[in-house]
């Protein structure tokens, strides 16, 4: 997760120092929260208030080159109006048609959750007959749960998604579902909770999405 800009368009960023247990491992760029006054990592489906994003590494182990690595302080980008940028989540198609894209794990989302977003073809299965070129972007007009283990995007007409084709997904502004990835620095669509992070925009060319904290420890609870 990288700082992108503030909600008002400003690009100056600031970080403040917070307490952390000496042996807590935190990686720069991951979302963090406070627990008993100290910085800790967040859960994959975190729904509680977040503090922001770690502005430095804190390995929790002694490092001759970095005395702060197992110190009791860590810098955090904690501005409630900060917008961050991360890789767009990806899904693997299980099938589709000229106007649909089916993916597994879609059952975790609700009807219309992705309406107004986009998908972008980033790779094809070895034997794929999909006629779209890599990089093709298609708008999402509808989303529906279509089976106990899958969901279907209705998309702009084009090539037929084949099983194994991989698409980047750019959810619509306001989307606040999915889970945080293992590194806690991006979104995944393999599970879902009403997470404390909200999509605010995207960069279709760079395969990035913009997000901000919707439930912040230093702001009004959203």
Protein Blocks (a to p, Z undefined) as FASTA:
>chain_A
ZZfbdfkopabdcdddddddfklccdehiacddeehiacdddfklcbdcfbjcfbdcehp
acfklmklmmcbdcddfbfkbccdddddddddfbdcfkbccdehklmpcehklgoiacdd
fbdcfklcbfbdehiacddfbdcdfbfkbccddddddddddehiacdddddehiagdjdd
fkopaccfkbccddfbdcfbdcfknopacdddfbdfkbccZZ
